[in-house]
């Protein structure tokens, strides 16, 4: 059985892999995300980010031929514009104001890479998320919780940000940061795992 390595520091991704019943270790990727052009379509962009993260983690564990790297990256896209993590409180306000009352897309790209033979499978999921109409007061109160500051699009659906969301169309876990069902299919179909 392969030794799974998660190439992410995200506590949310760790929790989701645990929930899948997988044993794994963490090797944080030091990939330079600026290498990937934001001009690419979002579904390509997130897969490229996941691929460079997997490759950067693979370099750290090349001697472990049993290693299987899992990497992921999540972005929020609103009206064709990619929203990353906010640079500060005003940036978080700007993002949340732009999402208020609208539907946006959350893309997560993921890659699974075998060290033994460099076999790599990448994929992505997209989930539509509709926000409630948000008053400035509600936005500022949410920002003061600190939750938005390390989240793409300045919100976390698994936390207080859930109260901003009116509904979703697609995989909830994709919005959290890892499309569990799609990843399970890849592990089962392409890497021979028996998860359940």
N, C-alpha and C positions, 0 to 999 in steps of 0.2 A: 504494500500500500504506500502511496506517495505521502511525503510529508508536506502538508499544506503550509504555505507562508503567505500571510496577508500583507500586501505592500501598501499599508495605510495606517495612519495614526488615529483614524476616526473611531471613537468609542461606539458610535452607532453601527458602523460596519462590523466591529468586533462582536457586538451583541447579536447582530443578525446572523453571522456565521455560527456563533454559539447556538442560536435557536435552530439552526439547520442540523445540529448534532455533529458538527465538524470540530476536530481537534486541530489546532493551528498555532503557529508562532507568528510574531509580528516583526517585519523588517521594514522600517520606514523608508520610503523612496525619497531620494534627493534629486529627482528629475527636474530639469529646468523647463517649466511649463511654458516659458516664453518662446521655446523652440517651435511651438505649434501655432500656426496662424489662425487668428480668430476670424479670418475671412472665409474659412471653410464652413460648409453647412453644419449646423449644430450636431446632427447625428454622426457626421464624420469627425468633427472636432473632439467630441467626448471620447470616441473610440481611440483617436490618436493620443489624447492625454492618458488614457488608461494604458495604452501600449508603451508609451515612453516610461510610465511609472513601473510597469512590469519589467521592462528591460533594465532600468536603473537598479531595481531590487535584485534582479537576476545576477547582475555583475557582482553583488556582494556575497552571493551564495553559490557561485559556479562550481565549487568543489563538492557540493551536495547534489549528487546526480538523482537522488530520490525526490528532490524538491519540486513542488508544483506551486507556482506563484499565482495569486489572485490579486488583481488590482482593479480600482474603479475610480471614476471621477464623475461628479454631478454638477450640472449647470442649470440655471434658470434662464429661460428665454421669454422675453416679453416684447411683443410687436417686432420680432426679428432681431432684437438686441440682446446680447448675452449679459446677464447680470452675475457677476462673481461675488466674492465676499466684500462687504462694505469697507471702505477705507477709514471710515469714522462715522460719528453719529449723524452728521448732515447727509452723508452718502447713504446711510441706512434709511433716513427719512425720505430721500429722493426715490430710492428703490421702492419702498413700501407705498408711497403715494402713487407711484406709477402702476402698481399692482392693484390698488384699491378698486373694487367693483368690476374687475376684469378677469378674464381667463388667460392664464399663461401656461407655458409648457416647462416641464422638468425632464431633462434628459440625463440619464446615467449611462456612461459607457463602461464596459468591463472587459477584462482580458484574463484568460487562464493560459499560463505558459509553463511547459514542461522543460526543466533544465536538462533532462536526459537526452532529448532529441530536438529541442527548440520548437516542438510543435506548439502552436499558439492559436487560440480561438478567441476572437473579440466579438462583442455584440453590443447592443444598446437597447434601451427601452425609453419610451416617451409617455409621460402622464400629464393630462390636462388638469390644472388646478384653478378653481374659481375662488376669488377673494370676495368677502363682504365689502360693502362700502365702509371705509374707515375714516373716522374723524381725525383731524390733526392731533387732538388730545389723546385718542387711543393709540395712534402711531407713536407719539412721544413717550407715553407710558410704557408701551412695549419695548421701545429702545432702551429706556432706563432700566429694564430688567437685565440688560446685558446679553440676552439670548441671541439677538440678531447678528452680533459682531463677528462670529466665526462661521456664518452660514451663507451659502450661495443664495442670492436674492433677499438676504437679510431676514430670513425667518426659518424656524424649525417646526415642521408639521408635527413632530413627535413630542413637542413641548408646549409652551404657552402659545406658540404660533398656530396651534390647531384652532384656537378661538377666532382666528382671522379668516379661516377657510370656510367657504360655503359648501363646497363639494369638490369631488375629484372624478376624473374619468381615466381609469387605468390602474396600474399597480401602485398601491399605497407605499410599499416598501421601496419602490424606485424613488419616491420623493424623499424618503428617509435617507437614502444613499446607496442602496444595493438592491437591484431587481432580483429578489430571491428566486422566483419561479424560473426566470430565464437562466440564471446562473445554475440552478439545479439541473435544468435540461442540458446545459452545456457539460456539466460534470458527468452526468449520466450517459449522454449520447456520444460525447467525444473523448471522455477520459475513463469510462468504464466504472464509475462510482455506482454503488447501490445505496441510495440515501434513505428511502423508506420502501 
